[in-house]
Amino acid sequence: MAFTIARYHYGVFFTLDFLMAMLVVFLVLLSAGHMLLAIPTIEKTFRSVQGLRRLYLGGRGG
């Protein structure tokens, strides 16, 4: 009887741990996907900042 309860107990906790792990992996992949989507935007922003700096410095040191 106790063995059955313990097995059920650990089975439930294992399932919860598994679901939590899947959730964490999903969130990590989601944020990584957002980063991949944001890279071109970051690159554009960086280029425009470089362009502004070049304009501001009059074409030297950029």
Phi and psi in degrees as GROMACS dihedral restraints (atoms count N, CA, C in turn):
[ dihedral_restraints ]
;  ai    aj    ak    al  type     phi  dphi    fc
    3     4     5     6     1   -61.2    20    10
    4     5     6     7     1   -37.4    20    10
    6     7     8     9     1   -62.9    20    10
    7     8     9    10     1   -42.5    20    10
    9    10    11    12     1   -62.8    20    10
   10    11    12    13     1   -43.7    20    10
   12    13    14    15     1   -62.6    20    10
   13    14    15    16     1   -45.2    20    10
   15    16    17    18     1   -62.8    20    10
   16    17    18    19     1   -42.5    20    10
   18    19    20    21     1   -64.1    20    10
   19    20    21    22     1   -42.9    20    10
   21    22    23    24     1   -63.1    20    10
   22    23    24    25     1   -44.3    20    10
   24    25    26    27     1   -58.9    20    10
   25    26    27    28     1   -52.0    20    10
   27    28    29    30     1   -69.1    20    10
   28    29    30    31     1   -31.3    20    10
   30    31    32    33     1   -62.0    20    10
   31    32    33    34     1   -44.8    20    10
   33    34    35    36     1   -62.9    20    10
   34    35    36    37     1   -45.1    20    10
   36    37    38    39     1   -67.5    20    10
   37    38    39    40     1   -36.0    20    10
   39    40    41    42     1   -62.9    20    10
   40    41    42    43     1   -41.6    20    10
   42    43    44    45     1   -62.7    20    10
   43    44    45    46     1   -43.7    20    10
   45    46    47    48     1   -62.9    20    10
   46    47    48    49     1   -43.7    20    10
   48    49    50    51     1   -60.6    20    10
   49    50    51    52     1   -42.6    20    10
   51    52    53    54     1   -62.5    20    10
   52    53    54    55     1   -44.8    20    10
   54    55    56    57     1   -64.0    20    10
   55    56    57    58     1   -40.8    20    10
   57    58    59    60     1   -62.5    20    10
   58    59    60    61     1   -43.1    20    10
   60    61    62    63     1   -62.4    20    10
   61    62    63    64     1   -43.1    20    10
   63    64    65    66     1   -62.5    20    10
   64    65    66    67     1   -40.3    20    10
   66    67    68    69     1   -62.6    20    10
   67    68    69    70     1   -45.0    20    10
   69    70    71    72     1   -61.8    20    10
   70    71    72    73     1   -46.1    20    10
   72    73    74    75     1   -60.6    20    10
   73    74    75    76     1   -42.9    20    10
   75    76    77    78     1   -60.9    20    10
   76    77    78    79     1   -44.9    20    10
   78    79    80    81     1   -64.9    20    10
   79    80    81    82     1   -41.0    20    10
   81    82    83    84     1   -63.0    20    10
   82    83    84    85     1   -45.3    20    10
   84    85    86    87     1   -64.1    20    10
   85    86    87    88     1   -38.3    20    10
   87    88    89    90     1   -63.2    20    10
   88    89    90    91     1   -47.2    20    10
   90    91    92    93     1   -66.6    20    10
   91    92    93    94     1   -36.2    20    10
   93    94    95    96     1   -64.4    20    10
   94    95    96    97     1   -40.0    20    10
   96    97    98    99     1   -62.3    20    10
   97    98    99   100     1   -41.8    20    10
   99   100   101   102     1   -63.6    20    10
  100   101   102   103     1   -39.1    20    10
  102   103   104   105     1   -62.7    20    10
  103   104   105   106     1   -43.6    20    10
  105   106   107   108     1   -62.9    20    10
  106   107   108   109     1   -38.6    20    10
  108   109   110   111     1   -69.0    20    10
  109   110   111   112     1   -31.0    20    10
  111   112   113   114     1   -83.0    20    10
  112   113   114   115     1   -16.2    20    10
  114   115   116   117     1   -56.9    20    10
  115   116   117   118     1   -47.4    20    10
  117   118   119   120     1   -59.6    20    10
  118   119   120   121     1   -38.7    20    10
  120   121   122   123     1   -63.7    20    10
  121   122   123   124     1   -45.0    20    10
  123   124   125   126     1   -60.6    20    10
  124   125   126   127     1   -42.3    20    10
  126   127   128   129     1   -63.4    20    10
  127   128   129   130     1   -43.9    20    10
  129   130   131   132     1   -60.7    20    10
  130   131   132   133     1   -45.8    20    10
  132   133   134   135     1   -60.0    20    10
  133   134   135   136     1   -44.5    20    10
  135   136   137   138     1   -61.7    20    10
  136   137   138   139     1   -43.0    20    10
  138   139   140   141     1   -64.8    20    10
  139   140   141   142     1   -41.3    20    10
  141   142   143   144     1   -66.8    20    10
  142   143   144   145     1   -36.5    20    10
  144   145   146   147     1   -64.1    20    10
  145   146   147   148     1   -42.6    20    10
  147   148   149   150     1   -61.0    20    10
  148   149   150   151     1   -42.9    20    10
  150   151   152   153     1   -62.5    20    10
  151   152   153   154     1   -43.0    20    10
  153   154   155   156     1   -63.0    20    10
  154   155   156   157     1   -40.7    20    10
  156   157   158   159     1   -64.9    20    10
  157   158   159   160     1   -40.1    20    10
  159   160   161   162     1   -63.1    20    10
  160   161   162   163     1   -43.0    20    10
  162   163   164   165     1   -60.7    20    10
  163   164   165   166     1   -46.4    20    10
  165   166   167   168     1   -65.3    20    10
  166   167   168   169     1   -38.8    20    10
  168   169   170   171     1   -85.0    20    10
  169   170   171   172     1    -1.2    20    10
  171   172   173   174     1    71.0    20    10
  172   173   174   175     1    30.1    20    10
  174   175   176   177     1    88.3    20    10
  175   176   177   178     1    -3.1    20    10
  177   178   179   180     1  -104.9    20    10
  178   179   180   181     1   150.1    20    10
  180   181   182   183     1    64.5    20    10
  181   182   183   184     1    29.0    20    10
